């Protein structure tokens, strides 16, 4: 799972992203996915990685703390966290290894680290070490199923610092595109590419130097998937939401029994075999 913070549809359409384009050319791409509301970072990444909306997971802003929040999760694990996709795969695929790589410090707060085999935080918007760590993790665990989340915040910070759609913002997208291309090349060299499912998604777009509203620029985002079992060269026409991501990931692992409070579902048109 490749996460790019602040990567709205406008940025995707304007930036030059040959590596992202090549990676998902034979996969499924949505250009009409909607964020959950508000179009803010932590609520949306929590929705991506849990399958619930803010009403279910209780994360309504970036200041959420496990011990300091307005409303409790609608459903909780034994440690008081809303059930994430990492818990679901750990419960259903005993041999699986999971990893979480990030460079925005607060991002991991809503997730129970007990269900993560490797966690790495990289400071100052950098991401090179995380990409290398993710590669090493995948190589080391190539004989068992893996679920890896590889995230960078630097595109969002370029938007806040210089405006969404500014030259600096577009450059930040193009920089992560290069890194993704290098990562894919390394996976191919290790013989790991063909058996890997790739997802790329984001939390929100932006307008001016901010986000959190209901404009198209803030709420419409790209969402992509490719790999074994996925339809090829398809534009996703079905309605899609950031809350659907974990349901799709669960299906990749053959898991259909997901938490009762999850609202996410698998949009039609993603998988090559019908239910």
DOKE-646487 format. One record per residue (C-alpha): x, z, y. Coordinates in steps of 0.02 Angstrom, whole numbers, padded with zeros to 5 digits, always signed. Example, Ala and Ser with C-alpha at 12.3 -4.5 7.8 and 13.67 -1.06 7.14 Angstrom:
// residues 2
{{+00615; +00390; -00225}}
{{+00684; +00357; -00053}}
//
This chain:
// residues 275
{{+00000; +00000; +00000}}
{{+00078; -00060; +00163}}
{{+00012; +00029; +00317}}
{{+00045; -00035; +00493}}
{{-00026; +00078; +00628}}
{{-00117; -00005; +00774}}
{{-00111; -00179; +00697}}
{{-00275; -00248; +00763}}
{{-00344; -00420; +00726}}
{{-00287; -00493; +00892}}
{{-00108; -00442; +00857}}
{{-00114; -00514; +00682}}
{{-00181; -00679; +00748}}
{{-00057; -00696; +00891}}
{{+00105; -00632; +00813}}
{{+00215; -00742; +00705}}
{{+00211; -00662; +00532}}
{{+00280; -00785; +00404}}
{{+00318; -00651; +00275}}
{{+00148; -00569; +00281}}
{{+00068; -00741; +00278}}
{{+00169; -00794; +00126}}
{{+00138; -00631; +00034}}
{{-00051; -00641; +00049}}
{{-00073; -00830; +00046}}
{{-00130; -00821; -00135}}
{{-00232; -00662; -00112}}
{{-00386; -00602; -00019}}
{{-00386; -00579; +00170}}
{{-00520; -00501; +00278}}
{{-00521; -00534; +00465}}
{{-00681; -00437; +00494}}
{{-00645; -00264; +00423}}
{{-00711; -00123; +00531}}
{{-00630; +00042; +00568}}
{{-00725; +00203; +00545}}
{{-00775; +00289; +00706}}
{{-00689; +00346; +00809}}
{{-00558; +00207; +00809}}
{{-00421; +00338; +00805}}
{{-00269; +00358; +00693}}
{{-00296; +00510; +00582}}
{{-00482; +00483; +00545}}
{{-00449; +00305; +00490}}
{{-00296; +00336; +00382}}
{{-00390; +00480; +00301}}
{{-00534; +00361; +00265}}
{{-00417; +00229; +00193}}
{{-00337; +00355; +00075}}
{{-00492; +00455; +00027}}
{{-00643; +00340; +00022}}
{{-00743; +00451; +00139}}
{{-00791; +00433; +00320}}
{{-00762; +00568; +00452}}
{{-00932; +00640; +00406}}
{{-00867; +00668; +00230}}
{{-00683; +00713; +00252}}
{{-00707; +00806; +00416}}
{{-00561; +00726; +00510}}
{{-00626; +00672; +00680}}
{{-00465; +00667; +00782}}
{{-00277; +00674; +00779}}
{{-00274; +00862; +00808}}
{{-00350; +00904; +00637}}
{{-00273; +01049; +00544}}
{{-00319; +01114; +00373}}
{{-00344; +01287; +00445}}
{{-00414; +01232; +00614}}
{{-00553; +01103; +00617}}
{{-00735; +01087; +00669}}
{{-00818; +01047; +00504}}
{{-00757; +01072; +00325}}
{{-00739; +00927; +00204}}
{{-00900; +00890; +00112}}
{{-00806; +00903; -00052}}
{{-00641; +00993; -00085}}
{{-00508; +01008; -00218}}
{{-00447; +01177; -00278}}
{{-00333; +01192; -00124}}
{{-00465; +01150; +00006}}
{{-00420; +00967; +00035}}
{{-00541; +00820; +00029}}
{{-00502; +00723; -00132}}
{{-00381; +00580; -00097}}
{{-00344; +00425; -00199}}
{{-00182; +00510; -00252}}
{{-00280; +00650; -00335}}
{{-00398; +00527; -00418}}
{{-00259; +00423; -00496}}
{{-00162; +00579; -00548}}
{{-00318; +00646; -00634}}
{{-00355; +00482; -00724}}
{{-00184; +00405; -00758}}
{{-00076; +00550; -00821}}
{{+00087; +00452; -00823}}
{{+00070; +00384; -00645}}
{{+00198; +00419; -00509}}
{{+00142; +00427; -00328}}
{{+00238; +00417; -00163}}
{{+00201; +00434; +00023}}
{{+00322; +00369; +00157}}
{{+00281; +00394; +00341}}
{{+00353; +00410; +00517}}
{{+00212; +00493; +00613}}
{{+00228; +00677; +00571}}
{{+00044; +00727; +00574}}
{{-00011; +00588; +00458}}
{{+00009; +00685; +00296}}
{{-00090; +00839; +00351}}
{{-00257; +00791; +00271}}
{{-00179; +00755; +00100}}
{{-00134; +00878; -00037}}
{{+00050; +00850; -00071}}
{{+00027; +00923; -00244}}
{{-00030; +00750; -00298}}
{{+00122; +00662; -00226}}
{{+00281; +00646; -00329}}
{{+00387; +00590; -00182}}
{{+00362; +00617; +00005}}
{{+00480; +00558; +00142}}
{{+00465; +00572; +00331}}
{{+00577; +00465; +00443}}
{{+00597; +00514; +00625}}
{{+00594; +00418; +00790}}
{{+00481; +00274; +00734}}
{{+00613; +00214; +00612}}
{{+00563; +00144; +00444}}
{{+00717; +00067; +00361}}
{{+00755; +00222; +00257}}
{{+00575; +00234; +00200}}
{{+00574; +00054; +00140}}
{{+00735; +00084; +00044}}
{{+00667; +00245; -00029}}
{{+00508; +00156; -00083}}
{{+00609; +00020; -00168}}
{{+00716; +00149; -00258}}
{{+00559; +00242; -00312}}
{{+00480; +00085; -00383}}
{{+00639; +00035; -00475}}
{{+00662; +00209; -00547}}
{{+00482; +00216; -00607}}
{{+00459; +00036; -00662}}
{{+00409; +00087; -00838}}
{{+00256; +00185; -00781}}
{{+00111; +00148; -00661}}
{{+00148; +00187; -00479}}
{{+00049; +00206; -00319}}
{{+00152; +00197; -00160}}
{{+00098; +00214; +00022}}
{{+00226; +00143; +00144}}
{{+00178; +00168; +00327}}
{{+00249; +00139; +00501}}
{{+00182; +00196; +00670}}
{{+00297; +00093; +00783}}
{{+00171; -00047; +00819}}
{{+00045; +00080; +00882}}
{{+00177; +00162; +00992}}
{{+00223; -00009; +01064}}
{{+00040; -00030; +01112}}
{{+00031; +00140; +01195}}
{{+00195; +00112; +01285}}
{{+00175; -00068; +01341}}
{{-00007; -00119; +01307}}
{{-00085; -00200; +01157}}
{{-00043; -00387; +01154}}
{{+00108; -00362; +01269}}
{{+00270; -00450; +01220}}
{{+00340; -00284; +01161}}
{{+00187; -00254; +01051}}
{{+00197; -00427; +00973}}
{{+00384; -00403; +00944}}
{{+00349; -00240; +00851}}
{{+00232; -00332; +00732}}
{{+00359; -00469; +00704}}
{{+00494; -00340; +00667}}
{{+00391; -00258; +00529}}
{{+00351; -00430; +00460}}
{{+00538; -00459; +00436}}
{{+00555; -00291; +00348}}
{{+00410; -00331; +00233}}
{{+00492; -00497; +00191}}
{{+00654; -00409; +00145}}
{{+00559; -00283; +00040}}
{{+00467; -00419; -00057}}
{{+00630; -00512; -00086}}
{{+00707; -00354; -00159}}
{{+00557; -00325; -00271}}
{{+00575; -00503; -00337}}
{{+00761; -00475; -00370}}
{{+00717; -00319; -00470}}
{{+00585; -00411; -00571}}
{{+00445; -00304; -00501}}
{{+00350; -00428; -00395}}
{{+00237; -00516; -00520}}
{{+00159; -00356; -00589}}
{{+00130; -00275; -00420}}
{{-00032; -00270; -00321}}
{{-00001; -00269; -00133}}
{{-00121; -00206; -00001}}
{{-00092; -00213; +00186}}
{{-00207; -00124; +00306}}
{{-00214; -00033; +00473}}
{{-00312; +00101; +00562}}
{{-00368; +00018; +00725}}
{{-00325; -00106; +00861}}
{{-00315; -00068; +01045}}
{{-00353; -00124; +01221}}
{{-00239; -00093; +01369}}
{{-00135; +00057; +01320}}
{{-00266; +00148; +01219}}
{{-00395; +00146; +01080}}
{{-00535; +00256; +01017}}
{{-00681; +00155; +01086}}
{{-00802; +00030; +01011}}
{{-00733; -00135; +01075}}
{{-00698; -00279; +00956}}
{{-00514; -00263; +01000}}
{{-00512; -00083; +00940}}
{{-00629; -00090; +00790}}
{{-00598; -00257; +00702}}
{{-00442; -00258; +00595}}
{{-00357; -00361; +00459}}
{{-00359; -00304; +00278}}
{{-00268; -00392; +00136}}
{{-00240; -00381; -00051}}
{{-00152; -00486; -00183}}
{{-00085; -00471; -00359}}
{{-00144; -00467; -00539}}
{{-00333; -00474; -00557}}
{{-00362; -00523; -00375}}
{{-00444; -00684; -00319}}
{{-00325; -00812; -00248}}
{{-00326; -00890; -00074}}
{{-00494; -00814; -00027}}
{{-00559; -00759; +00142}}
{{-00663; -00604; +00112}}
{{-00839; -00634; +00175}}
{{-00914; -00471; +00114}}
{{-00933; -00328; +00238}}
{{-00779; -00218; +00230}}
{{-00730; -00050; +00302}}
{{-00575; +00057; +00307}}
{{-00673; +00178; +00198}}
{{-00673; +00050; +00055}}
{{-00485; +00047; +00024}}
{{-00475; +00191; -00100}}
{{-00621; +00123; -00201}}
{{-00527; -00041; -00219}}
{{-00367; +00050; -00269}}
{{-00462; +00154; -00396}}
{{-00530; -00006; -00473}}
{{-00353; -00075; -00488}}
{{-00317; +00070; -00605}}
{{-00479; +00047; -00700}}
{{-00558; +00201; -00622}}
{{-00744; +00193; -00586}}
{{-00786; +00378; -00583}}
{{-00740; +00426; -00404}}
{{-00790; +00579; -00303}}
{{-00975; +00594; -00272}}
{{-00954; +00609; -00083}}
{{-00850; +00450; -00065}}
{{-00944; +00316; +00031}}
{{-00816; +00179; -00002}}
{{-00860; +00039; -00121}}
{{-00777; -00118; -00188}}
{{-00830; -00270; -00085}}
{{-00883; -00421; -00187}}
{{-00758; -00564; -00190}}
{{-00598; -00464; -00212}}
{{-00577; -00458; -00400}}
{{-00565; -00615; -00504}}
{{-00674; -00544; -00643}}
{{-00854; -00498; -00605}}
{{-00914; -00321; -00640}}
//
